[in-house]
Structure formats: structure tokens, C-alpha cells
């Protein structure tokens, strides 16, 4: 296959006799190729911003392609994302916008995002918020998620919300003595929750969320899904608010 270059900079090169719009390098003589290379190098040295513009254009194209692929992934897995039947649903269950968060209790950025999300839910009042327990940062993460899920299964959503918030605010190691004290703080049935933590129902919830994350190509936390858009990583309140308003304007 012939090698051709479409190089806008070449339009300004008068030293080559081949058409600038489609340069056939294989048909050039050694001298022509050398002259072309020197001319391109000279142009780029004099106009280094062209390289940065090209890099930015490539990054923009890649970001657009990723966003389009994410929309398709969200559509393909909408039921598991928004209505799996077991994930905690908070905020306004009848809200006009659904926000999903894949989170890990040991994730520093999740803890940072926690206050931003709470502020968004409180100031808006019309967001349906779904929490996906996605423990990926080691044994303590898994222990915390098992405890939180077992709490919801045994004590209900209100107890889960209290435990979830406390775990998000917790600094330090997550151990069973810490979790027992936490359960006692909220007068929960500590023994029943602890017995439930290794139950099949808890394991299946975590496995289902991990499988969903794999299908969505989610590898880190926090990852958000806002309606039809995937937001990979921490976002401050102002950016989330702006995106929310964009969704409502569509």
C-alpha cells in the first residue's frame, strides 16, 4: 500500500513538486524525501503550536468517541443500572433525573465526592440517587460493603443510609470491631448483621455490581452515570450542577 500524507503545513512548501494534498512518499527520490523531511521539520520548529493543536484535536476526538461509546453502554445496561431491585435508592425516588454512583468506602475521591453529592441532592430535591456498592480497594473495602449491604437487608434503607454516611466519613482502618461499634451507635441488630455479611444474598449483590461495572468498562471509583452519560471520576458540585441543568434542557 502506498504511503500518503495529508499535511496542511506542506501547502506552504515550495521545494516539492508533488501535490501537497496527497504526498506519495514511496514515489519520491531519496533527495525529495530528505527535502520534504527538512521542510516539515523547519515548519514545525517555526510553528511548534501546530503539534499541540494536533494533540488536542486527537484528544478531543478520543473523548468524543468515548462519550458516544458510553452512551451506548448505558442504554444497553439501563435496567441493571437504574432498576436492579437491590441497590439503595435515595434522594427523590420519583425524581426526573437519575444519578448512579459506583463507590468504594476506602476511596479518597469517593469520600471527597460524598459531600458534593449530598449537597446536590439537598439543593435540587428532584434527583433519584442510586448507590452501587463496588468494593475494589482491598479486603477492608469488601468488609465495609458486606456490612452496609447486610445492614440494608436486615434493617432497611434508613439504617443503610446512616451506615453508608458514617462509613463515608470514617477515617482509619475498617475492622469488625469498628463496624460493631458503628452498628451499636445506631442501635442496630449487630449479631444479625454480622451473621448476614457472608450470606449468599450479599455475595450475589456484590458480584452482580462487579459484573455490571465490567460490562460498562468501569475500573475506578467514583464513577457516576447521570441519566445517559457516564462520568468517570470525581466532579465538584458546580460541574455536576451544570451537567444536571444541561440534561434538563435537552
N, C-alpha and C positions, 0 to 999 in steps of 0.2 A: 504494500500500500504506500502511495506517495505521501510524504510528509509535507503538510501545508501549514503555513502560519498566517493567521489574520491578525495583524498588528497595527493598530491605529497609528502608532508612532512612525511606522515605516512610510506613511503617506508623505512625511516630510523629508524622506531620504532621497536625495537626487543622485546618489552614487550607484544605484542599482538600476538595471534596465528591465528587470522583471516586474510584472504588475504588483503593486503594493498590497492590493486586497487579498491576493492568494499567492503566497510565495512558495514555490516548489523548490525546497532545499536540495532535493536529490538531483534536480536538473542543473543546478548551479555548478560552476567550476570551483575548484578549491579557492581561487583568488576571490571569486564572487561571494562565497560563503564567509571568507575571512573579512571581506569588506563589509558585508551585512552585519556580522557579529560586532565589528568595531563600531559601526554606525549606531546599532542598537545600544551598545554599552555607553557610547558617548551621549546618546539621547537620555538614557536613564540616569546617568551621572549628573546631567544638567537639569533633569526633571525628576528627582527622587520621589516626589509626591505621587507620581504615577504608580509606583509599586504599592504604596499604602492604599491608594484608591482601588487598585485591583484586589488587594487582600480584603478590604472592606466589602467590596462588591461580592466576593466569593463567600464571605461570612454571612452577608445578608441573604444570599441565595440559599445557603445551607440552613439558615434559621427559618426561612420561609418554607423550605421543603420539610423540615422537622415539624413545624407547626401544622402543615397540611396532613402529614402522616399521623400526628397526634389526634387531630380531629376525627380521622377515620378510625383510629383505635378506640377512642371514646365512644363513638357511635356503635362499633362492633361489640363493645362490652358494657353498654349502658345499663342493662338490667343488674349485672353483678356490681356495678359501681354505685348505683343510686338506690337500688331496692333489693339488697341481698337477703333481707329478712333477719339479720342478726347484728349488723353494725349499729352502734349507738347513733341515734338521730336527735340532734339538739337544735338550738336556735328556734326558728319558727317552722314547725313541721309542715305547715301549709304555705311556706314562703314561695315567692315567684322565681327565686334563683336558688339552685342547689350548689353548695360548696362542699367538696370532699377533701379530706386531708389524710394522707398516709403518713403516720408518725411513729416515732420511737422515743420512749421515755428517757433514754440516755443521750439523745441527740441535742447538742447545744443549740443548733439553729431551730429545732422544734420548740425548745424552751423559749427562745427569743421570739419566735412567731406566735407563741401561745397568747401573749398579751395583745398582740396586734389583731389576732383573730377574734378574741373576746371583745375587743373594742369595736370591731366591725359588726359583730352580731348585736351588740348592745345599741350602737348608734343607728343601725339600719332597721332592725326589727322585722325584716321580711326575707331573711336568708334561712334556708333549710341546710343544716350543717351535719355532715356525716363523717364520723371518725372511723378510720381504718387502722386497726392495731397491726403494725408492721415492724416487729422487733428484729432488727438486723445488726445490732451492735454488740452482740455477745450474750452470754448467759444471763446477766443481770437484766438486759432488755427483755429477754424471753420470760424471766421470772415476773417482771413487772406487768407484762401484758397478760400472762396467765392469771395473775392476781386480779387485774382490772376486769378481764372477761368473766372470771368466776364470780366476782362481786356483782356484775350485772345479771348473770344468770341466777344467782341466789337471792339478791336483794333488790334488783330492779334498776331502772335508769337513773333515778335520783341519786342512789348510792354510788352508781358508776360515775356519775358526773363529779361527785365530791372526791372520790378516789382519783379519778383522772386528773382533776385540777391539782390535787395535792402532790401527785407524782410528777406533774409537770413543773411544780415549784420546788421539788425536792432537790437538794444538792448533797452529793455524797453517794456512798455505795447503797445499792438496793439489795437488802438481805431479808430473809424471812423474819427475823426479829423486828426489823424496821417496818415490814408490812403488817405484822401482828399489832404493833403499836398504832399504826395508821388505822387499821380496822377498829381497834378499841376506841380511838378518838371519835369515830362516827357511830359508836355503839352497834357495830355490825356483828353478825354471827361468825366470828373468826374461825372457829373449828370447821363449820360447814364450808366456808370459802376455801380454806386451806385444803380440805378434802376434795373439793371440786377442781382445784387447779390442774391436776393431772388427768382429768376426765377426758374421755373421747370427744365430748362435745366442744371442749375448749381447744383441744388439739386440732379438730376439724376446722374451727373458725380461723385459727392462725394459718393453717395450710391453705385454706380457700383464699385468704387475702394474699398470701405469698404467690399463689398461682396466678391470681388476677394481676398482681404487680409485674410478674414475669411477662404475662401477655401484653401488658401496657408498656413494657420496657422501662419500668421504674426500678432504679437501682439505688436511689438515695432518698433521704428524708430531710426536711419535709418535702413532699410532693403534693400539690393541690390540683384538683380538677374543678374548674368553675364553669358550670353548665356544659359547654362543648370544648373547652380549652384546657390543656394541661399546662400547669405552671410548675416547673421543676426548680425547687429551691426556695429559700427564704425570700419573701417580699414584704416590705414595710407597709404599714397601714395605708398611706397615701396612694401607693401604687395599686393596692388591692381595691381601694375605693374607686379609683379611676377606671380600672378594668370592669368593676361591677356596673358602673354607670354606662360604660360602653355596651355591655351586654343588654342592659335595659333599653338602650336607644335603638338597638337593632330591630 
